[in-house]
Amino acid sequence: MSLLFFGKDPNTDDDHCPTVWVDDENADLVLQGWKADDATQQKCLEVGSIPDTEAVIRIPARMVPQIRKACDAAEHSAELR
């Protein structure tokens, strides 16, 4: 697996940053974020369960430009398949 790095949250320290990558083998987005609080998780549960293999995370809105670039790269990679 090879991950293409697209950026870290510019407003946090280097050890605790939400981060965005794209897996260049399958064009999946890979996101590291803050664990959602109980209230957020409860709200998310209103539309379905959260399996043990999944997690609700928060990515700050200030990272939209990095996520947009990652989405564009993933979409382009998927089109080439």
C-alpha positions, 0 to 999 in steps of 0.5 A, a space after each residue: 500500500 502506498 499513501 499519498 499525503 495531502 495535509 495535516 490540520 494547519 492549526 494543531 501540533 504535529 503529534 495530534 493532527 487530523 490528516 488526509 491521505 489517498 491510497 494510490 492503489 484503490 483511490 480510497 480516502 484515508 482520514 485521521 481525525 478526532 474521535 467524536 464525542 458521545 453527543 455526536 455519536 448519538 446523533 449519528 446513530 439516528 441513521 444507523 448503527 456504527 459497527 465495531 470496525 468503524 468510527 465516527 471522527 471529526 475533521 475541522 472545516 479548515 481542512 476542506 481544501 486538503 480534502 478537496 484536493 484528495 478527493 480530486 486525486 482519488 477521483 482521477 485515480 479511479 477514472 484511470 482504472 
